[in-house]
């Protein structure tokens, strides 16, 4: 079967491939150039994103909480590795599932999906696109639109536009689900130092790391109904059991991943950054830190 045959047949979905995004290299990592996104876009980051996916799937007891029923078309905006979208394609084998991101997933030729996903499902397709420039899909193309953890990619003043685009391509009766993290409120001295640097980075790039508590407001402002929002506080460190160990690993890798933009902008030095990263790890065992996650969903009337 031609992977995109179903995609071409659907008149409501007319994607236009975006121009390739150039990369910038710093401290051995690849980052998107000309984008506010602070995290890398390379194989190492792909591994972290998949690991983070397993963490969130465990914490939220599944891949979605919106009350969807047999959607026929699903869109994942900022799909990263495509793992969430491909698992949804397995869960709903009769649905067409589209993963959208500014660049294709960073996967090598020997990539093995594993963990219940033997390969790319036939009902899944990746499309290049930048939600900050608008979605190149027709109105009312999807029954379920999903977007998560783009707080480091979307400027604060762009959030209303981005959410309006998610709603525009949603069919009546369909659902939008958003999930974002929030800065750790009870971090130790080293984590607080890093979060200060992250705040300085956000001020210079315009992204809003504190958007999480406002997801429900954004959905209501965009005209959605039956909006629900919940906060889930996850433990960081061994004291939190399996989830705590996983989140410590994920948070440590994420912190190391944003070294390049922070140092490049002169917020701190590479040496000081590395020192704080090393000193941060022992804090996870003593500070009993929690990492808040917010998830919200709403229905289009």
C-alpha positions as a Markdown table, in Angstrom:
| # | Residue | x | y | z |
|---|---|---|---|---|
| 1 | Unk | 0.0 | 0.0 | 0.0 |
| 2 | Unk | 1.2 | 3.5 | -0.9 |
| 3 | Unk | 1.7 | 5.2 | 2.5 |
| 4 | Unk | 0.3 | 8.5 | 1.3 |
| 5 | Unk | -2.5 | 7.1 | -0.9 |
| 6 | Unk | -5.2 | 7.7 | 1.7 |
| 7 | Unk | -3.7 | 11.1 | 2.3 |
| 8 | Unk | -4.0 | 12.2 | -1.4 |
| 9 | Unk | -7.6 | 10.9 | -1.6 |
| 10 | Unk | -8.9 | 13.0 | 1.2 |
| 11 | Unk | -10.0 | 16.3 | -0.3 |
| 12 | Unk | -10.3 | 18.1 | 3.0 |
| 13 | Unk | -6.6 | 17.7 | 3.8 |
| 14 | Unk | -4.2 | 19.5 | 1.5 |
| 15 | Unk | -0.8 | 19.9 | 3.1 |
| 16 | Unk | 2.0 | 21.9 | 1.6 |
| 17 | Unk | 5.5 | 20.9 | 2.5 |
| 18 | Unk | 7.5 | 23.6 | 4.3 |
| 19 | Unk | 11.0 | 24.7 | 3.2 |
| 20 | Unk | 13.7 | 22.7 | 4.9 |
| 21 | Unk | 14.8 | 24.3 | 8.1 |
| 22 | Unk | 18.6 | 24.8 | 8.5 |
| 23 | Unk | 20.4 | 23.6 | 11.6 |
| 24 | Unk | 23.0 | 25.2 | 13.9 |
| 25 | Unk | 25.5 | 23.1 | 15.7 |
| 26 | Unk | 26.7 | 23.9 | 19.2 |
| 27 | Unk | 28.5 | 21.7 | 21.9 |
| 28 | Unk | 28.0 | 18.7 | 19.7 |
| 29 | Unk | 24.2 | 19.1 | 19.3 |
| 30 | Unk | 22.0 | 20.1 | 16.4 |
| 31 | Unk | 19.5 | 22.9 | 16.9 |
| 32 | Unk | 17.0 | 24.5 | 14.6 |
| 33 | Unk | 18.2 | 27.8 | 13.3 |
| 34 | Unk | 15.8 | 30.7 | 12.9 |
| 35 | Unk | 13.3 | 29.1 | 15.4 |
| 36 | Unk | 12.5 | 30.0 | 19.0 |
| 37 | Unk | 12.7 | 26.3 | 19.9 |
| 38 | Unk | 15.4 | 25.9 | 22.5 |
| 39 | Unk | 15.9 | 22.1 | 22.5 |
| 40 | Unk | 18.0 | 20.1 | 20.1 |
| 41 | Unk | 16.8 | 18.3 | 17.0 |
| 42 | Unk | 19.0 | 15.3 | 16.7 |
| 43 | Unk | 19.2 | 11.5 | 17.4 |
| 44 | Unk | 20.0 | 12.1 | 21.1 |
| 45 | Unk | 17.0 | 14.3 | 21.5 |
| 46 | Unk | 14.8 | 11.8 | 19.7 |
| 47 | Unk | 15.8 | 9.2 | 22.3 |
| 48 | Unk | 14.9 | 11.5 | 25.1 |
| 49 | Unk | 11.5 | 12.4 | 23.5 |
| 50 | Unk | 10.5 | 8.7 | 23.2 |
| 51 | Unk | 11.6 | 8.1 | 26.8 |
| 52 | Unk | 9.5 | 11.2 | 27.8 |
| 53 | Unk | 6.6 | 9.8 | 25.9 |
| 54 | Unk | 6.7 | 6.5 | 27.9 |
| 55 | Unk | 6.9 | 8.6 | 31.1 |
| 56 | Unk | 3.8 | 10.6 | 30.2 |
| 57 | Unk | 1.9 | 7.6 | 29.0 |
| 58 | Unk | 2.6 | 5.9 | 32.4 |
| 59 | Unk | 1.7 | 9.1 | 34.4 |
| 60 | Unk | -1.5 | 9.8 | 32.6 |
| 61 | Unk | -2.5 | 6.1 | 32.2 |
| 62 | Unk | -2.7 | 6.3 | 28.4 |
| 63 | Unk | -2.1 | 8.5 | 25.4 |
| 64 | Unk | -5.1 | 10.8 | 25.8 |
| 65 | Unk | -7.7 | 11.9 | 28.3 |
| 66 | Unk | -10.2 | 13.7 | 26.1 |
| 67 | Unk | -13.4 | 11.7 | 25.6 |
| 68 | Unk | -12.8 | 10.8 | 22.0 |
| 69 | Unk | -14.7 | 7.9 | 20.3 |
| 70 | Unk | -13.5 | 6.3 | 17.1 |
| 71 | Unk | -12.0 | 9.4 | 15.4 |
| 72 | Unk | -11.5 | 9.1 | 11.7 |
| 73 | Unk | -8.8 | 11.8 | 11.4 |
| 74 | Unk | -6.2 | 12.7 | 14.0 |
| 75 | Unk | -3.6 | 15.4 | 13.9 |
| 76 | Unk | -0.5 | 15.7 | 16.2 |
| 77 | Unk | 1.1 | 19.1 | 16.0 |
| 78 | Unk | 4.8 | 19.2 | 17.0 |
| 79 | Unk | 4.9 | 15.4 | 16.7 |
| 80 | Unk | 8.7 | 15.1 | 17.3 |
| 81 | Unk | 9.6 | 11.5 | 16.7 |
| 82 | Unk | 6.0 | 10.6 | 15.8 |
| 83 | Unk | 5.8 | 8.1 | 18.5 |
| 84 | Unk | 2.5 | 9.3 | 20.0 |
| 85 | Unk | 0.9 | 9.6 | 16.6 |
| 86 | Unk | 2.0 | 6.2 | 15.5 |
| 87 | Unk | 0.7 | 4.6 | 18.7 |
| 88 | Unk | -2.7 | 6.4 | 18.1 |
| 89 | Unk | -2.7 | 5.0 | 14.6 |
| 90 | Unk | -2.4 | 1.5 | 16.2 |
| 91 | Unk | -5.1 | 2.3 | 18.7 |
| 92 | Unk | -7.5 | 3.5 | 16.0 |
| 93 | Unk | -6.6 | 1.4 | 12.9 |
| 94 | Unk | -9.5 | 2.9 | 10.9 |
| 95 | Unk | -8.3 | 6.5 | 11.4 |
| 96 | Unk | -5.9 | 8.6 | 9.3 |
| 97 | Unk | -3.3 | 9.9 | 11.6 |
| 98 | Unk | -1.0 | 12.9 | 10.7 |
| 99 | Unk | 2.1 | 13.9 | 12.6 |
| 100 | Unk | 3.3 | 17.5 | 11.8 |
| 101 | Unk | 6.6 | 19.1 | 12.7 |
| 102 | Unk | 9.0 | 21.7 | 11.2 |
| 103 | Unk | 11.5 | 18.9 | 10.3 |
| 104 | Unk | 11.2 | 15.1 | 9.8 |
| 105 | Unk | 12.1 | 13.0 | 12.8 |
| 106 | Unk | 15.9 | 12.5 | 13.4 |
| 107 | Unk | 16.1 | 8.8 | 12.8 |
| 108 | Unk | 18.9 | 6.7 | 11.4 |
| 109 | Unk | 18.5 | 3.9 | 8.9 |
| 110 | Unk | 18.7 | 1.3 | 11.5 |
| 111 | Unk | 15.9 | 2.8 | 13.7 |
| 112 | Unk | 13.9 | 0.2 | 15.6 |
| 113 | Unk | 10.6 | 1.4 | 17.1 |
| 114 | Unk | 10.1 | -1.4 | 19.6 |
| 115 | Unk | 8.0 | -1.2 | 22.8 |
| 116 | Unk | 4.8 | -2.4 | 21.1 |
| 117 | Unk | 5.4 | -0.6 | 17.9 |
| 118 | Unk | 7.0 | -2.9 | 15.3 |
| 119 | Unk | 7.1 | -0.3 | 12.5 |
| 120 | Unk | 5.4 | 2.8 | 11.0 |
| 121 | Unk | 1.6 | 2.0 | 10.7 |
| 122 | Unk | 0.1 | 2.3 | 7.2 |
| 123 | Unk | -2.5 | 4.8 | 8.5 |
| 124 | Unk | 0.1 | 7.2 | 9.7 |
| 125 | Unk | 1.9 | 9.9 | 7.7 |
| 126 | Unk | 4.4 | 12.7 | 8.5 |
| 127 | Unk | 3.9 | 16.2 | 7.1 |
| 128 | Unk | 6.3 | 19.1 | 7.3 |
| 129 | Unk | 4.8 | 22.3 | 8.6 |
| 130 | Unk | 5.2 | 25.2 | 11.0 |
| 131 | Unk | 2.2 | 25.9 | 13.2 |
| 132 | Unk | 3.5 | 29.4 | 13.9 |
| 133 | Unk | 2.9 | 30.2 | 10.2 |
| 134 | Unk | -0.5 | 28.5 | 10.2 |
| 135 | Unk | -1.6 | 25.0 | 9.4 |
| 136 | Unk | -1.9 | 24.1 | 5.7 |
| 137 | Unk | -5.0 | 22.0 | 6.1 |
| 138 | Unk | -8.5 | 22.8 | 5.2 |
| 139 | Unk | -11.1 | 23.7 | 7.8 |
| 140 | Unk | -12.8 | 20.8 | 9.6 |
| 141 | Unk | -10.2 | 18.2 | 8.6 |
| 142 | Unk | -9.8 | 16.4 | 11.9 |
| 143 | Unk | -11.8 | 14.9 | 14.7 |
| 144 | Unk | -9.0 | 15.1 | 17.3 |
| 145 | Unk | -6.1 | 17.5 | 17.4 |
| 146 | Unk | -3.3 | 17.0 | 19.9 |
| 147 | Unk | -0.4 | 19.2 | 20.9 |
| 148 | Unk | 2.0 | 18.8 | 23.8 |
| 149 | Unk | 5.2 | 20.3 | 25.4 |
| 150 | Unk | 5.7 | 23.1 | 22.9 |
| 151 | Unk | 6.2 | 25.7 | 25.7 |
| 152 | Unk | 9.8 | 26.0 | 24.6 |
| 153 | Unk | 8.8 | 26.6 | 21.0 |
| 154 | Unk | 5.8 | 29.0 | 20.9 |
| 155 | Unk | 6.3 | 32.7 | 21.7 |
| 156 | Unk | 3.8 | 33.9 | 24.4 |
| 157 | Unk | 2.0 | 36.3 | 22.0 |
| 158 | Unk | 1.5 | 33.5 | 19.4 |
| 159 | Unk | -0.4 | 31.1 | 21.7 |
| 160 | Unk | -3.9 | 32.5 | 20.8 |
| 161 | Unk | -3.2 | 32.2 | 17.1 |
| 162 | Unk | -1.8 | 28.7 | 17.4 |
| 163 | Unk | -4.8 | 27.5 | 19.3 |
| 164 | Unk | -7.1 | 29.1 | 16.9 |
| 165 | Unk | -5.4 | 27.2 | 14.1 |
| 166 | Unk | -5.9 | 23.9 | 16.0 |
| 167 | Unk | -9.6 | 24.8 | 16.4 |
| 168 | Unk | -9.9 | 25.9 | 12.7 |
| 169 | Unk | -9.0 | 22.5 | 11.4 |
| 170 | Unk | -11.2 | 20.7 | 13.9 |
| 171 | Unk | -14.6 | 19.3 | 12.9 |
| 172 | Unk | -17.7 | 20.2 | 14.9 |
| 173 | Unk | -17.9 | 17.8 | 17.8 |
| 174 | Unk | -14.2 | 17.1 | 17.7 |
| 175 | Unk | -11.7 | 17.6 | 20.5 |
| 176 | Unk | -8.5 | 19.5 | 21.1 |
| 177 | Unk | -6.1 | 18.3 | 23.8 |
| 178 | Unk | -3.1 | 20.3 | 25.0 |
| 179 | Unk | -0.4 | 19.3 | 27.5 |
| 180 | Unk | 2.4 | 21.5 | 28.9 |
| 181 | Unk | 4.8 | 21.4 | 31.8 |
| 182 | Unk | 5.4 | 24.2 | 34.3 |
| 183 | Unk | 8.6 | 25.3 | 36.1 |
| 184 | Unk | 9.4 | 23.3 | 39.2 |
| 185 | Unk | 8.0 | 25.4 | 42.1 |
| 186 | Unk | 10.1 | 23.9 | 44.9 |
| 187 | Unk | 13.5 | 23.4 | 43.3 |
| 188 | Unk | 16.8 | 23.3 | 45.1 |
| 189 | Unk | 19.5 | 26.0 | 44.6 |
| 190 | Unk | 21.0 | 24.5 | 41.5 |
| 191 | Unk | 17.7 | 23.9 | 39.8 |
| 192 | Unk | 16.6 | 27.4 | 40.7 |
| 193 | Unk | 19.8 | 28.8 | 39.1 |
| 194 | Unk | 19.0 | 26.9 | 35.9 |
| 195 | Unk | 15.4 | 28.0 | 35.9 |
| 196 | Unk | 16.6 | 31.6 | 36.2 |
| 197 | Unk | 18.7 | 31.1 | 33.2 |
| 198 | Unk | 15.8 | 29.6 | 31.4 |
| 199 | Unk | 13.7 | 32.6 | 32.3 |
| 200 | Unk | 16.3 | 34.9 | 30.8 |
| 201 | Unk | 16.3 | 32.8 | 27.6 |
| 202 | Unk | 12.5 | 33.0 | 27.4 |
| 203 | Unk | 12.6 | 36.8 | 27.7 |
| 204 | Unk | 15.0 | 37.0 | 24.8 |
| 205 | Unk | 13.2 | 34.5 | 22.6 |
| 206 | Unk | 9.7 | 35.5 | 23.6 |
| 207 | Unk | 8.6 | 31.9 | 24.5 |
| 208 | Unk | 6.4 | 31.5 | 27.6 |
| 209 | Unk | 7.6 | 28.7 | 29.9 |
| 210 | Unk | 4.6 | 29.4 | 32.2 |
| 211 | Unk | 1.7 | 28.8 | 29.8 |
| 212 | Unk | 0.6 | 25.5 | 31.5 |
| 213 | Unk | -1.9 | 26.9 | 33.9 |
| 214 | Unk | -3.6 | 28.9 | 31.1 |
| 215 | Unk | -4.4 | 26.1 | 28.7 |
| 216 | Unk | -8.0 | 25.9 | 29.6 |
| 217 | Unk | -8.4 | 29.7 | 29.2 |
| 218 | Unk | -6.9 | 29.5 | 25.7 |
| 219 | Unk | -9.3 | 26.8 | 24.7 |
| 220 | Unk | -12.3 | 28.7 | 26.0 |
| 221 | Unk | -11.1 | 31.9 | 24.3 |
| 222 | Unk | -10.9 | 30.0 | 21.0 |
| 223 | Unk | -14.6 | 29.1 | 21.4 |
| 224 | Unk | -14.4 | 25.5 | 22.6 |
| 225 | Unk | -17.0 | 24.1 | 25.0 |
| 226 | Unk | -16.9 | 21.4 | 27.8 |
| 227 | Unk | -13.3 | 22.5 | 28.6 |
| 228 | Unk | -11.6 | 20.6 | 31.3 |
| 229 | Unk | -8.2 | 21.1 | 32.8 |
| 230 | Unk | -6.2 | 19.2 | 35.4 |
| 231 | Unk | -2.8 | 19.4 | 37.0 |
| 232 | Unk | -0.6 | 16.4 | 37.7 |
| 233 | Unk | 2.4 | 16.9 | 40.0 |
| 234 | Unk | 5.1 | 14.3 | 39.2 |
| 235 | Unk | 8.0 | 13.5 | 41.6 |
| 236 | Unk | 11.6 | 14.1 | 40.6 |
| 237 | Unk | 14.1 | 11.6 | 42.0 |
| 238 | Unk | 14.2 | 8.1 | 43.5 |
| 239 | Unk | 11.9 | 9.1 | 46.3 |
| 240 | Unk | 9.1 | 9.2 | 43.7 |
| 241 | Unk | 9.5 | 5.6 | 42.7 |
| 242 | Unk | 9.6 | 4.5 | 39.0 |
| 243 | Unk | 8.0 | 7.8 | 37.8 |
| 244 | Unk | 10.5 | 9.8 | 39.9 |
| 245 | Unk | 13.5 | 8.0 | 38.5 |
| 246 | Unk | 12.2 | 8.4 | 34.9 |
| 247 | Unk | 11.4 | 12.1 | 35.4 |
| 248 | Unk | 14.9 | 12.8 | 36.9 |
| 249 | Unk | 16.5 | 11.2 | 33.9 |
| 250 | Unk | 14.3 | 13.1 | 31.5 |
| 251 | Unk | 14.7 | 16.5 | 33.2 |
| 252 | Unk | 18.5 | 16.1 | 33.5 |
| 253 | Unk | 18.7 | 15.3 | 29.7 |
| 254 | Unk | 16.4 | 18.3 | 28.9 |
| 255 | Unk | 18.5 | 20.7 | 31.0 |
| 256 | Unk | 21.7 | 19.6 | 29.3 |
| 257 | Unk | 20.0 | 19.9 | 25.9 |
| 258 | Unk | 19.4 | 23.7 | 26.2 |
| 259 | Unk | 23.0 | 24.5 | 27.0 |
| 260 | Unk | 23.8 | 25.9 | 23.5 |
| 261 | Unk | 21.1 | 28.7 | 23.3 |
| 262 | Unk | 21.7 | 29.8 | 26.9 |
| 263 | Unk | 25.5 | 30.0 | 26.5 |
| 264 | Unk | 25.2 | 31.5 | 22.9 |
| 265 | Unk | 23.1 | 34.4 | 24.2 |
| 266 | Unk | 25.7 | 35.1 | 26.9 |
| 267 | Unk | 23.4 | 34.3 | 29.8 |
| 268 | Unk | 26.1 | 32.2 | 31.5 |
| 269 | Unk | 29.4 | 30.5 | 30.5 |
| 270 | Unk | 29.7 | 26.9 | 29.3 |
| 271 | Unk | 31.8 | 26.1 | 32.4 |
| 272 | Unk | 29.3 | 27.5 | 34.9 |
| 273 | Unk | 26.5 | 25.7 | 33.0 |
| 274 | Unk | 28.2 | 22.4 | 33.2 |
| 275 | Unk | 28.9 | 22.9 | 36.9 |
| 276 | Unk | 25.3 | 23.6 | 37.7 |
| 277 | Unk | 24.1 | 20.6 | 35.8 |
| 278 | Unk | 26.5 | 18.3 | 37.7 |
| 279 | Unk | 25.5 | 19.9 | 41.1 |
| 280 | Unk | 21.8 | 19.6 | 40.3 |
| 281 | Unk | 21.7 | 15.8 | 40.2 |
| 282 | Unk | 22.4 | 15.3 | 44.0 |
| 283 | Unk | 19.6 | 17.7 | 44.7 |
| 284 | Unk | 17.0 | 15.4 | 43.2 |
| 285 | Unk | 17.7 | 12.9 | 46.0 |
| 286 | Unk | 17.3 | 15.4 | 48.8 |
| 287 | Unk | 14.9 | 18.2 | 47.8 |
| 288 | Unk | 11.8 | 16.1 | 47.0 |
| 289 | Unk | 11.0 | 18.3 | 44.0 |
| 290 | Unk | 7.8 | 18.0 | 42.0 |
| 291 | Unk | 7.3 | 18.8 | 38.3 |
| 292 | Unk | 3.8 | 20.1 | 37.5 |
| 293 | Unk | 2.1 | 19.1 | 34.2 |
| 294 | Unk | -1.1 | 20.6 | 33.0 |
| 295 | Unk | -3.5 | 19.0 | 30.5 |
| 296 | Unk | -6.6 | 20.6 | 29.0 |
| 297 | Unk | -9.1 | 19.6 | 26.4 |
| 298 | Unk | -12.2 | 21.1 | 24.8 |
| 299 | Unk | -14.9 | 20.3 | 22.3 |
| 300 | Unk | -15.8 | 22.3 | 19.2 |
| 301 | Unk | -19.5 | 23.1 | 19.1 |
